[in-house]
Amino acid sequence: MTIESVSTRLVEVPLSNPIGTAIHSIRSVGCVLVDVRSTDGVVGQSYAFTINADRLRAFDEMITGLAEFAVVGADEHATEAIWHRLWGEINPTGHKGVTISAMSALDVACWDLVGRSLELPLHKLWGSCRESVPTYASSGLWLSYTLDELVAEAAAFVEQGFTAMKIRLGSERSADDVDRVRAVRSAIGNDVDLLADANQKFTAKQAIRLGRQLEAFDLVWFEEPVPAYDLAGHARVRDALDVPIASGETEYTRFGMQAMLDAGAADILMPDLQRIGGYGEFRKASAAASAQNTPVSTHIFTEHSLCLAGSLQNCISVEHMDWFAPLFTESMELNSDGELVVPNRPGHGFTVDEDAVTEFAI
């Protein structure tokens, strides 16, 4: 069978409350929903997103343009050939940025189509290694929260069954960040894992100073302590601190991940499904990390990342982000151990809810 058509729809999903990080003010997420349809009527789905739907139509234009060039008319199982044809085509426009995001969305939808056509979950198609995966609550504990709001939400996450959660840092005064971490650690106790994300706020010296103050709170990791492009700064922070450094969500393709590995920039790599280049590229990057005994943890895209975690032995966790949950017919399942269940439904296991598309349509 061949791929007959690729279509897109634009939606904007509002957040329940506006939130803030060290570098973002977020009120909604805009998505380009992608449907890849084969001649036998099977549909694979994916999406690309932008914060607040900013420049969303640029993503849509890139996806539809590349689809006509390399996807429509292709063998529905030729995911690798499609990816490499796209990789060659984008050379004039660059191998980072919107071009890769468009490739990622197309690759994920094509792989979903493969799984659905074979009636197999993707993690089983790739070779499964687990049926559930550790996760951490990431839809909260924002920098814009007061201490009371942090404590209340941390307690709510524990009540929901989470055994790990992530707090955002990046205050102008390091003492304020220390107070925030102390308050959450006191609220959740020592049996719940706590992660911290600086969202690229600091210089290397500032990150080292803060990181040393935070080591008393037994953090699982300190994420993006310095600007994403500063690999040398990442390495300096990593060398200076005992807490593991996690980063990589802002890098593109396996080549970006390899550069981070070569620089010694992180203890844990965090490929972002939209920036990494899709499922195939994520798996290649994870293999490169595995060769250096480096774990990976997925960034956002929780629903569509579960199949990856179910087939990659060095994937230690997925980020639980509920921003996109209203778009899907199926729900993520948190088990009694605080892990997310890898769905056994065909493809990546999640289907766009048509009522939601109507409700959130741009």
C-alpha positions as CSV (number, residue, x, y, z in Angstrom):
1,M,0.0,0.0,0.0
2,T,1.1,3.6,-0.5
3,I,0.4,6.9,1.2
4,E,-2.5,8.6,-0.5
5,S,-2.6,11.9,1.3
6,V,-1.4,14.1,4.2
7,S,-3.7,16.6,5.8
8,T,-3.4,19.1,8.6
9,R,-5.7,20.9,11.0
10,L,-4.8,23.7,13.4
11,V,-6.1,23.9,17.0
12,E,-5.3,25.9,20.1
13,V,-5.7,24.3,23.5
14,P,-5.9,26.8,26.4
15,L,-4.2,26.0,29.7
16,S,-6.4,26.1,32.8
17,N,-4.3,29.0,34.1
18,P,-1.4,31.0,32.6
19,I,2.0,29.8,33.8
20,G,5.5,31.1,33.8
21,T,9.0,29.7,33.6
22,A,12.4,31.5,33.5
23,I,12.0,32.0,29.8
24,H,8.3,31.5,28.9
25,S,4.9,33.0,29.6
26,I,2.4,30.3,28.5
27,R,-1.4,30.6,28.2
28,S,-2.0,27.9,25.5
29,V,-0.5,25.4,23.1
30,G,-1.2,25.6,19.4
31,C,-1.0,22.4,17.4
32,V,-0.8,21.3,13.8
33,L,-2.6,18.0,13.8
34,V,-1.3,15.7,11.1
35,D,-3.2,12.8,9.4
36,V,-1.3,10.5,7.0
37,R,-3.7,8.3,5.1
38,S,-2.8,5.2,3.1
39,T,-4.7,3.9,0.0
40,D,-6.3,1.2,2.2
41,G,-7.9,3.8,4.5
42,V,-5.5,3.5,7.5
43,V,-4.6,6.8,9.1
44,G,-1.5,7.6,11.2
45,Q,-1.5,10.7,13.4
46,S,0.9,13.1,15.0
47,Y,1.2,16.8,15.9
48,A,3.7,19.7,16.1
49,F,3.1,22.4,18.6
50,T,4.1,26.0,19.5
51,I,3.6,27.9,22.7
52,N,0.6,30.2,22.5
53,A,0.1,29.2,18.9
54,D,2.9,31.6,17.9
55,R,4.0,31.2,14.3
56,L,1.9,28.0,14.1
57,R,1.1,28.5,10.4
58,A,4.8,28.5,9.5
59,F,4.9,24.9,10.9
60,D,1.8,24.0,9.0
61,E,3.3,25.3,5.7
62,M,6.5,23.4,6.3
63,I,4.7,20.2,7.1
64,T,2.4,20.3,4.1
65,G,5.2,21.4,1.7
66,L,7.5,18.6,2.7
67,A,4.6,16.0,2.7
68,E,3.9,16.7,-1.0
69,F,7.5,16.3,-1.9
70,A,8.5,13.1,0.0
71,V,5.5,11.4,1.7
72,V,2.5,11.4,-0.6
73,G,2.9,8.4,-3.0
74,A,5.5,6.7,-0.9
75,D,5.3,3.1,0.3
76,E,3.5,3.3,3.7
77,H,6.3,1.1,5.3
78,A,9.2,3.1,3.9
79,T,9.7,5.3,7.0
80,E,13.5,5.3,6.7
81,A,13.5,6.2,3.0
82,I,11.0,9.0,3.6
83,W,13.1,10.4,6.4
84,H,16.3,10.5,4.3
85,R,14.6,12.0,1.3
86,L,13.3,14.8,3.6
87,W,16.8,15.2,5.1
88,G,18.3,15.8,1.8
89,E,15.6,18.1,0.7
90,I,15.9,20.5,3.7
91,N,19.6,21.1,3.2
92,P,19.1,24.6,1.7
93,T,16.8,25.7,4.6
94,G,18.8,24.0,7.4
95,H,18.9,21.0,9.6
96,K,17.6,22.7,12.7
97,G,14.4,24.6,13.5
98,V,11.0,24.4,11.8
99,T,12.3,22.0,9.1
100,I,13.1,19.3,11.6
101,S,9.9,19.9,13.5
102,A,8.0,19.3,10.3
103,M,10.0,16.2,9.6
104,S,9.4,14.9,13.1
105,A,5.6,15.3,12.8
106,L,5.6,13.5,9.5
107,D,7.9,10.7,10.7
108,V,5.7,10.1,13.8
109,A,2.5,9.9,11.8
110,C,4.2,7.6,9.3
111,W,5.3,5.2,12.0
112,D,1.9,5.4,13.6
113,L,0.5,4.4,10.2
114,V,2.8,1.4,10.1
115,G,1.8,0.2,13.5
116,R,-1.9,0.6,12.7
117,S,-1.6,-1.1,9.4
118,L,0.1,-4.1,11.0
119,E,-2.2,-3.9,14.0
120,L,0.8,-3.8,16.3
121,P,1.8,-1.4,19.1
122,L,5.0,0.3,18.1
123,H,6.9,-0.7,21.2
124,K,6.2,-4.4,20.3
125,L,7.1,-3.7,16.6
126,W,10.5,-2.3,17.7
127,G,11.0,-4.9,20.4
128,S,9.6,-4.2,23.8
129,C,11.5,-4.1,27.0
130,R,8.8,-3.0,29.5
131,E,5.1,-2.5,29.8
132,S,5.2,0.5,32.1
133,V,7.8,3.3,32.6
134,P,8.7,5.7,35.5
135,T,7.3,9.2,35.1
136,Y,7.3,12.5,37.0
137,A,4.6,15.1,37.3
138,S,5.6,18.1,35.2
139,S,2.4,20.0,34.7
140,G,2.9,22.3,37.7
141,L,5.3,23.7,40.3
142,W,5.9,26.6,38.0
143,L,8.2,29.6,38.6
144,S,5.2,31.9,38.7
145,Y,3.7,30.1,41.7
146,T,3.9,31.3,45.3
147,L,5.3,29.1,48.0
148,D,1.8,28.2,49.2
149,E,0.7,27.2,45.6
150,L,3.8,25.1,45.3
151,V,3.1,23.2,48.5
152,A,-0.6,22.7,47.6
153,E,0.2,21.4,44.1
154,A,3.0,19.1,45.3
155,A,0.6,17.5,47.8
156,A,-2.0,17.1,45.0
157,F,0.5,15.3,42.8
158,V,1.3,12.8,45.6
159,E,-2.5,12.3,46.1
160,Q,-2.8,11.5,42.4
161,G,-0.3,8.7,42.7
162,F,2.9,10.4,41.4
163,T,6.2,9.3,43.0
164,A,8.2,12.0,41.4
165,M,7.7,15.6,40.3
166,K,9.6,18.6,38.8
167,I,9.9,22.1,40.1
168,R,10.9,25.1,37.9
169,L,13.7,27.4,39.1
170,G,15.2,30.7,37.8
171,S,14.4,33.3,40.4
172,E,16.4,36.5,40.4
173,R,17.7,35.7,44.0
174,S,19.2,32.2,44.5
175,A,17.9,32.2,48.0
176,D,14.3,32.3,46.6
177,D,15.0,29.2,44.5
178,V,16.4,27.4,47.6
179,D,13.3,28.4,49.6
180,R,11.1,27.0,46.8
181,V,12.9,23.6,46.7
182,R,13.0,23.4,50.5
183,A,9.2,24.0,50.7
184,V,8.4,21.3,48.2
185,R,10.8,18.8,49.7
186,S,9.3,19.4,53.1
187,A,5.8,18.9,51.7
188,I,6.5,15.6,49.9
189,G,9.0,14.1,52.3
190,N,12.1,12.1,51.3
191,D,10.3,9.1,49.6
192,V,9.1,11.1,46.6
193,D,11.7,12.1,43.9
194,L,12.2,15.8,43.2
195,L,13.7,17.1,40.0
196,A,14.6,20.8,39.2
197,D,14.5,22.7,35.9
198,A,16.3,26.0,35.5
199,N,15.1,26.5,31.9
200,Q,18.5,27.9,30.8
201,K,18.3,30.8,33.2
202,F,21.9,30.9,34.6
203,T,25.5,31.4,33.7
204,A,27.7,28.4,34.6
205,K,29.0,30.2,37.8
206,Q,25.5,31.0,38.9
207,A,24.3,27.5,38.2
208,I,27.2,26.0,40.2
209,R,26.5,28.3,43.1
210,L,22.8,27.4,43.2
211,G,23.4,23.7,42.5
212,R,25.7,23.4,45.5
213,Q,23.0,25.0,47.7
214,L,20.4,22.5,46.4
215,E,22.5,19.4,46.9
216,A,21.1,19.0,50.4
217,F,17.7,18.3,49.0
218,D,18.6,15.1,47.1
219,L,17.5,16.2,43.6
220,V,17.2,13.5,40.9
221,W,18.6,16.0,38.4
222,F,19.3,19.7,37.7
223,E,17.9,20.4,34.2
224,E,19.1,22.9,31.6
225,P,21.1,25.0,34.1
226,V,22.6,27.2,31.4
227,P,21.7,28.2,27.8
228,A,21.1,25.2,25.6
229,Y,23.8,26.2,23.2
230,D,26.5,26.5,25.9
231,L,27.8,22.9,25.9
232,A,31.0,24.0,27.6
233,G,29.0,25.7,30.3
234,H,27.0,22.5,30.8
235,A,30.2,20.5,31.2
236,R,31.6,22.9,33.7
237,V,28.4,22.7,35.8
238,R,28.4,18.9,35.5
239,D,32.0,18.6,36.6
240,A,31.4,20.9,39.6
241,L,28.2,19.3,41.0
242,D,27.3,15.9,42.4
243,V,23.7,16.2,41.3
244,P,23.2,14.8,37.7
245,I,22.8,17.3,34.9
246,A,19.9,16.7,32.4
247,S,19.6,18.5,29.1
248,G,19.0,18.1,25.4
249,E,15.4,19.1,24.8
250,T,16.5,22.1,22.7
251,E,19.0,20.1,20.5
252,Y,18.2,18.7,17.1
253,T,18.7,15.2,15.6
254,R,21.2,12.6,16.6
255,F,24.0,14.9,15.6
256,G,23.0,17.4,18.3
257,M,22.8,14.6,20.8
258,Q,26.2,13.4,19.7
259,A,27.7,16.8,20.2
260,M,26.4,16.9,23.8
261,L,27.9,13.4,24.4
262,D,31.2,14.5,23.0
263,A,31.2,17.6,25.2
264,G,30.3,15.8,28.3
265,A,27.5,18.2,28.7
266,A,24.9,16.0,30.5
267,D,24.5,12.9,32.6
268,I,21.0,12.4,31.2
269,L,20.0,13.3,27.6
270,M,16.4,14.6,27.1
271,P,15.5,14.4,23.4
272,D,12.4,16.3,22.4
273,L,10.3,14.3,20.0
274,Q,9.6,17.4,17.9
275,R,13.2,18.6,17.7
276,I,14.9,15.2,17.5
277,G,13.5,14.4,14.1
278,G,10.8,11.8,14.9
279,Y,10.7,8.2,16.2
280,G,13.5,6.8,14.0
281,E,15.9,9.6,14.9
282,F,15.0,9.4,18.6
283,R,15.9,5.7,18.6
284,K,19.3,6.4,16.8
285,A,20.1,9.1,19.4
286,S,19.2,6.8,22.2
287,A,21.5,4.1,20.8
288,A,24.4,6.6,20.6
289,A,23.7,7.5,24.3
290,S,23.5,3.8,25.2
291,A,27.0,3.2,23.7
292,Q,28.3,5.7,26.3
293,N,26.2,4.3,29.2
294,T,24.1,7.5,29.2
295,P,20.4,7.3,30.0
296,V,17.7,9.3,28.2
297,S,14.4,10.7,29.4
298,T,11.7,12.0,27.0
299,H,10.6,15.6,26.9
300,I,6.9,16.5,26.8
301,F,4.9,14.6,24.0
302,T,4.0,12.1,26.8
303,E,1.3,10.2,24.9
304,H,3.5,9.8,21.8
305,S,6.7,9.0,23.7
306,L,5.4,6.0,25.7
307,C,6.0,3.6,22.8
308,L,9.7,4.8,22.7
309,A,10.1,4.2,26.4
310,G,8.6,0.8,26.0
311,S,11.3,-0.2,23.6
312,L,14.4,1.6,24.8
313,Q,16.3,0.0,27.7
314,N,18.2,3.2,28.5
315,C,15.1,5.3,28.7
316,I,14.7,5.9,32.5
317,S,11.5,8.1,32.5
318,V,9.0,10.0,30.5
319,E,7.8,13.5,31.4
320,H,4.2,13.6,32.3
321,M,2.7,16.7,30.7
322,D,-1.0,17.0,30.5
323,W,-1.2,20.0,28.1
324,F,-2.3,17.8,25.1
325,A,-4.5,15.3,26.9
326,P,-7.8,17.1,25.8
327,L,-6.9,16.3,22.2
328,F,-7.0,12.5,22.6
329,T,-9.8,10.0,22.9
330,E,-7.6,7.7,25.1
331,S,-6.1,8.7,28.4
332,M,-2.7,8.1,29.9
333,E,-2.8,5.5,32.7
334,L,-0.8,5.8,35.9
335,N,-0.5,2.5,37.7
336,S,-0.2,1.8,41.4
337,D,3.6,2.1,41.3
338,G,3.4,5.6,40.0
339,E,4.5,4.5,36.5
340,L,2.8,5.2,33.2
341,V,1.4,2.2,31.3
342,V,2.7,1.7,27.8
343,P,-0.5,1.2,25.7
344,N,-1.0,-2.0,23.8
345,R,-3.1,-0.4,21.2
346,P,-1.9,-0.3,17.5
347,G,0.6,2.4,16.6
348,H,1.5,4.8,19.3
349,G,-1.9,4.1,20.8
350,F,-3.6,7.5,20.8
351,T,-6.3,8.9,18.5
352,V,-7.3,12.5,18.1
353,D,-10.8,13.2,19.5
354,E,-12.8,14.8,16.7
355,D,-15.0,16.7,19.2
356,A,-11.9,18.3,20.6
357,V,-10.7,19.3,17.2
358,T,-14.0,21.1,16.7
359,E,-13.9,22.7,20.1
360,F,-10.3,24.0,19.8
361,A,-10.2,24.7,16.0
362,I,-8.4,27.8,14.9
